[in-house]
């Protein structure tokens, strides 16, 4: 069983302190901090990383010296040019699929490297694997079409961390192996139900799973998924998977 250590980062976010989780790797400490919805901060080996920074510039006023940004898809809750312009610096590298890079202004495109489904890229001591993410049933008219966006498996030395992005319960997710930490979405009508997300997790068996991206819509109104129910469902069937719940919507 993995032990998740919490630390307090002295960065003010709407006058609140941010609580991050830390994990040991065989090449130093990995720090993971939920920001909002799908937006996540990671720090490892003196590198500062953002995944899908969005949710307004105010959230990032104290995030400085960003080395790497990973983007999953073209929608505004994953790709926000105003936030990107705020957090980048001369050394920042952006990694994204082709469709996302095409949406970036010229300045940001020059910082970007393309990675598409099944590609593997090594940079800054990391190994980054692009994993498919798409809607079911597959359709050219789907909100998330196959091949346009990426999920990611990022290897921080001996720790493999998976971010699902906007994915349905697809075979590529269920076929993942040796995932230490997984961030799995629940978001209707465009990604997974609670039951589908739990079922997929029980199939690929990450050691630790965080539900994220769990705000959905019903009858035109936003709602938040019951992540405690997700945890109960997973652990009723497999007590060895550690389910970590965090508030992504402060």
C-alpha positions in Angstrom: 0.0 0.0 0.0 1.3 3.4 -0.9 1.6 6.2 1.6 0.5 9.6 0.5 2.2 12.4 2.4 0.5 15.8 2.4 2.4 19.1 2.6 1.3 22.7 2.7 2.6 24.9 -0.1 2.8 28.6 0.9 1.1 29.9 -2.2 -2.1 31.9 -1.7 -5.0 30.8 -3.8 -8.0 33.0 -3.0 -6.4 33.5 0.5 -6.2 29.7 1.0 -3.1 27.6 1.5 -2.6 24.8 -1.1 -2.2 21.3 0.2 -0.1 19.1 -2.1 0.6 15.4 -2.0 4.2 14.0 -2.2 5.5 10.7 -3.3 9.0 9.1 -3.2 10.6 8.2 -6.5 14.1 6.6 -6.9 15.2 10.0 -8.1 13.7 12.4 -5.6 10.3 13.6 -4.4 7.3 14.0 -6.7 4.8 16.7 -5.6 1.3 16.8 -7.0 -1.1 19.6 -6.4 -4.7 19.8 -7.6 -5.6 23.3 -8.9 -9.1 23.1 -10.5 -11.1 20.6 -12.6 -8.4 19.1 -14.7 -5.6 21.6 -14.0 -2.7 20.1 -12.0 0.7 21.2 -10.9 3.6 18.7 -10.5 7.1 19.2 -9.3 10.0 16.8 -9.6 13.7 16.9 -10.0 13.7 20.7 -9.9 11.2 20.9 -12.7 7.8 22.7 -12.4 5.1 21.2 -14.6 1.5 22.2 -15.3 -1.1 20.0 -16.9 -4.0 21.7 -18.6 -3.7 25.1 -16.9 -7.1 26.8 -17.0 -9.7 28.2 -14.7 -8.6 31.8 -14.7 -5.3 33.7 -14.3 -5.9 34.4 -10.6 -5.3 30.8 -9.8 -1.7 31.0 -11.2 -0.5 34.3 -9.8 2.1 32.5 -7.6 3.1 29.7 -10.1 6.4 30.8 -11.5 9.4 29.3 -13.3 7.2 26.8 -15.2 9.4 24.4 -17.2 6.9 22.2 -18.9 3.2 22.4 -19.8 1.2 19.4 -21.1 -2.1 20.0 -22.9 -4.7 17.3 -23.6 -7.3 18.9 -25.8 -8.8 22.0 -27.5 -11.6 22.8 -25.1 -11.5 25.8 -22.8 -11.3 23.7 -19.6 -8.0 22.3 -20.9 -6.7 25.0 -23.2 -6.7 28.6 -22.0 -4.5 30.9 -24.0 -4.8 33.7 -21.4 -3.6 31.5 -18.6 -0.8 30.1 -20.8 0.5 33.5 -21.7 0.5 34.3 -17.9 2.5 31.2 -16.8 5.1 30.7 -19.7 8.6 32.1 -19.7 11.5 32.0 -22.1 12.4 28.4 -21.1 8.9 26.9 -20.9 8.3 24.0 -23.2 4.7 23.1 -24.3 3.8 19.5 -25.3 0.5 18.9 -27.0 -1.2 17.1 -29.9 -1.4 18.6 -33.3 -5.0 19.9 -33.0 -4.1 21.8 -29.8 -0.9 23.4 -31.2 -3.0 24.6 -34.2 -5.1 26.6 -31.7 -2.2 28.4 -30.1 -1.0 31.8 -31.1 2.4 32.0 -32.9 4.4 32.9 -29.7 3.1 29.7 -28.0 3.4 27.5 -31.1 7.2 28.3 -31.1 7.4 26.8 -27.6 5.4 23.7 -28.5 6.4 20.1 -29.4 3.9 17.8 -31.0 3.0 14.4 -29.5 0.0 12.3 -30.7 -1.6 9.1 -29.6 1.0 6.3 -29.1 3.9 8.6 -29.4 6.6 8.6 -26.7 8.7 11.7 -25.9 11.6 12.1 -23.5 12.5 15.4 -22.0 13.8 16.9 -18.8 14.4 13.4 -17.4 10.7 12.4 -18.0 9.3 9.8 -20.3 5.9 11.0 -21.7 3.6 8.5 -23.4 0.5 9.9 -25.3 -2.5 7.7 -24.7 -5.8 7.8 -26.7 -8.8 9.7 -25.2 -12.1 9.8 -27.0 -15.9 9.4 -26.8 -17.9 6.2 -27.2 -19.4 5.3 -29.5 -16.8 6.6 -31.9 -18.0 9.2 -34.3 -16.6 12.1 -36.4 -19.3 14.3 -34.7 -18.3 13.3 -31.1 -17.4 16.0 -28.6 -14.0 14.2 -28.3 -12.9 12.4 -31.5 -10.3 9.6 -31.5 -6.9 10.9 -32.3 -7.4 14.6 -31.6 -6.6 14.7 -27.9 -4.2 12.9 -25.6 -4.2 11.3 -22.2 -0.7 11.0 -20.8 1.4 8.5 -18.9 4.3 10.4 -17.4 7.2 8.4 -15.9 8.9 10.3 -13.1 11.9 7.8 -12.7 10.2 4.7 -11.3 6.7 6.2 -10.8 4.2 6.1 -13.7 1.4 8.7 -13.5 -1.6 8.6 -15.7 -4.0 11.5 -16.7 -7.0 10.4 -18.6 -8.0 13.7 -20.1 -11.5 13.8 -21.5 -11.9 10.1 -22.1 -14.7 7.6 -22.2 -14.3 4.1 -20.8 -12.0 3.0 -23.7 -10.0 -0.1 -24.2 -6.7 1.9 -24.2 -7.4 2.9 -20.6 -8.3 -0.6 -19.5 -5.1 -2.0 -21.1 -2.8 0.3 -19.2 -0.1 -1.5 -17.1 1.9 -0.7 -14.0 0.3 2.7 -13.2 1.3 4.0 -9.8 -1.0 7.0 -9.7 -4.0 7.7 -11.9 -6.2 10.8 -12.4 -9.5 9.6 -13.9 -12.3 11.8 -15.2 -16.0 11.6 -14.6 -18.0 14.1 -16.6 -21.4 13.5 -18.3 -22.4 13.6 -21.0 -19.0 13.8 -22.5 -16.7 11.3 -20.7 -17.5 8.7 -18.1 -20.2 8.0 -15.6 -19.2 7.2 -12.0 -19.8 3.5 -12.6 -17.8 3.4 -15.9 -14.9 5.2 -14.2 -14.9 2.8 -11.3 -15.1 -0.2 -13.6 -12.2 1.0 -15.7 -10.0 1.6 -12.6 -10.8 -1.9 -11.3 -9.6 -3.3 -14.6 -6.3 -1.5 -15.0 -5.6 -1.4 -11.2 -3.6 1.7 -10.4 -2.0 1.7 -7.0 -3.5 5.1 -6.2 -6.4 6.8 -8.0 -7.6 10.4 -7.8 -11.0 11.2 -9.4 -10.7 14.5 -11.1 -12.6 16.5 -13.8 -15.8 15.4 -12.0 -18.1 18.3 -12.8 -20.9 17.4 -15.2 -24.1 18.7 -16.6 -27.7 17.4 -16.3 -30.7 19.0 -17.8 -28.6 22.0 -18.6 -27.4 22.4 -15.0 -23.9 21.8 -13.6 -23.5 19.1 -10.9 -20.6 17.6 -9.0 -20.2 13.8 -9.0 -20.3 12.0 -5.6 -16.6 11.0 -5.4 -17.2 9.3 -2.0 -19.5 6.9 -3.9 -16.7 6.4 -6.4 -14.4 5.5 -3.6 -16.9 3.1 -2.0 -17.5 1.4 -5.4 -13.8 0.9 -6.1 -12.9 -0.3 -2.6 -15.9 -2.6 -2.3 -14.4 -4.5 -5.2 -10.7 -4.0 -4.5 -9.5 -2.7 -1.2 -5.9 -2.6 -2.4 -6.5 0.4 -4.7 -6.0 3.6 -2.6 -8.6 6.2 -3.6 -7.6 9.8 -2.8 -10.3 12.4 -2.8 -9.5 16.1 -3.2 -11.6 19.2 -3.6 -11.0 20.4 -7.2 -13.7 23.0 -7.1 -12.8 25.4 -4.2 
